[in-house]
């Protein structure tokens, strides 16, 4: 019962969201058609933050859409799937961080450790009072010797930028 013609997508989503299990009715009007009503039962939607694709010839593309609370588990699941679906280690990895707004810094360090040697510096913060905080790789990764290309864009921010910079600085990963 609310017109959406002048709403932003964010505003429209806000009006559609509600408690899981409740119903929302949407009146859909398409060009040259009569309007019709669609009733949708609301539910929690879990979208994995990591998706991967075998591009062939040993090249794996891994899309990392955000660094959320489930990213480390999503990452481990993807790496396990990659290992079980390939007969050998990947020959190259394309890490797609385009549109990744960042999120949990610890997850960026976790993902970096898949590509960097144990003890490698991922990030250093220097504060105005002079003290410095450093974050290092704490586990042995599976893609330490695999060439990496990182895709980034204007929507890649925060933890995504830290990950991209660490891979560029430590591994010489190509940033595109």
C-alpha angles and dihedrals in degrees: 000000000000121000111233102191094107098034125108117233089254091054092047091050090049089055093047097047120091144135116323113261095029123110132236124194118216122194108212121201119186127187111280093001133101115253117262134189124240119190116208126192109220119234139162109271117209113198114184114238092217127058127167138194134194105233093186133250091062096302117133123191115205118191115203108188099179144344102248136153092277098043097100091052091043089050094050091048092051093048090049090050091049091051093048095047098048126069090213139016115287115272091215139000127216107202109201113204097159111142092005105145093196124237129169109036092203089061091055089054090047093053092043088057089065088067105027131068120257109274095026116142112248100173141357125196121195116197129209091252089059100251118129132212118201130190120206136187108264103182139051112257130212099227101052095128099030116109111246133205117189121206116205137162141177089290093057107100148155112353091016090058091047091052093047092049093047092052091046095046099041103030103024090240113180112245116211 
